[in-house]
Amino acid sequence: MDTKFHGVGVAIVTPFNADHSIDFDGFGRVIRHISDGGVRYVVLQGTTGESPTVTKKEKAQLLQYLKENNPKKLPIVYGVGGNVTADVVAGMKDIDFEGVDAILSVCPYYNKPGKRGVIEHFTRIADACPVPVILYNIPFRTGINMSAETIVELAQHPNIIGVKEASCVIEQCMEIVRDKPDDFLLISGDDVQGVPIISIGGVGVMSVIANAFPARFSAMIDAALQGDFAFAQKELGHFLRIDPLLYEEGNPVGVKSLMEIMGLISSEVRLPLMKASDDLSERQRAVLQRDGLLELVTQ
């Protein structure tokens, strides 16, 4: 089995300068930080990368920068999705897929298609895509939940290799594991559910918090994959209080605030998001100190 996408993949942030242009120097620091932290792959231009407010030209620039500044040659998963099937398929013709290992494609949002529409949408994308496709199920954002039955049916497509599952319904994940092909990847789309999902057959996490804490989070997930759930459970406890503070004012507002505390990048985001409030940042600092994470960001 190909283990390229086992372990922690970081849904990498897009750093911005004060004028909201892309901070490529900061982007480089983040790449080095997560690479040194032992993550297994990079997910570029997902939700955490603020993909809705990053232009097509900027997406191409970020992808090229990552290809040229990837010190450990980590596999790259590139966000390619939308709710207009024809546009997604046509847009792939303009992407330089050299050096891209897979795409992450979100379930079509707002339209709220039924099962047949979802299957046809992803079938057309998978048929046209020159690299493997990982489905992204995130009902909180899309308005629809791809059922386990739908995901398993799509898993029969030879170019659909896995799903980032962010329904946060553990029973649904168990159904996927029960019925999927052996080589189909169940990847957690929620940081704190990563260990439980591995315990029932998942292979890792596409993580937000690993932007800030790649080494410690990776050690926890790797331990779970090796069957050391006693260690993983103990480590998970350190992340439980900080995790909600990543999303309280929107993603990636919270994790960028952490990264500013660390001195990695600015916490700037693009409208309609707003940078973290002083109150949120102060509560983050307090939780970091309480749960023994502050030492990781001040060393």
Disulfide bonds with the S-S distance in Angstrom:
none
